[in-house]
Amino acid sequence: MGVFITFEGVEGSGKSTQVKLLKEYLDQRGTPNIVIREPGGTIIGEKIRDILLDRKNENMCLETELLLYAASRAQLVKEVIEPELRKGKVVICDRYIDSSIVYQGYPSFKDKVLQINQLATNYLLPTRTYLLDIPVELSYTRLKMRGIPKDRIENKGKAYHHRVREAYLDWGAHNPSRFMIIDASKPIEEVAEEIQIDFKSFSKLPCLS
């Protein structure tokens, strides 16, 4: 079996950049790998992504949002993640179950969110999850520098994103054998080096059940 790696963090935390750098590192080592994102990664999943991130859908209720994410995830696991892991590849995913837990479920609803996603993914969890942590103020600065319109999730207020960050940190602290929490306000190269050093120890890392 291959290795399943996920990246998590608030908007603008640098996930896409670090995913790209880890892929380049693996390519240089000749390690077979594939990069995917959530929601999306499949034809069906990309259609669901459009619905989830469309700012016109501001009235989407929590239950609808949760189930749409789970539906996209179920398709991604069955169509891409499981087959690629069986091929022995490193699968790198930009967001996964933990996003749903902290964005839609934390703290009071997290057990129900976890149950729904266990069904959607057949209990598949990552070997390692990198939580890229930055202050919300830095998140807003980075999003502004992008110069592109915010999606439905990014457009929510600062209080919401503060809650998400705290939920990430709490959830990561409760799952220390899977999570590696990284100060992503540091230079990009330093963050990438931390990840690459940690990657070398993957064969020794337990995966939570």
Secondary structure as UniProt FT lines:
FT   STRAND          3..8
FT   TURN            11..12
FT   HELIX           15..29
FT   STRAND          33..37
FT   HELIX           43..53
FT   HELIX           55..57
FT   TURN            58..59
FT   HELIX           62..76
FT   HELIX           77..81
FT   HELIX           82..86
FT   TURN            87..88
FT   STRAND          90..94
FT   HELIX           97..100
FT   HELIX           101..105
FT   TURN            106..109
FT   HELIX           110..121
FT   TURN            122..123
FT   STRAND          128..133
FT   HELIX           136..146
FT   TURN            152..155
FT   HELIX           158..173
FT   TURN            176..178
FT   STRAND          179..183
FT   TURN            184..185
FT   HELIX           188..199
FT   TURN            200..201
FT   HELIX           202..204
//
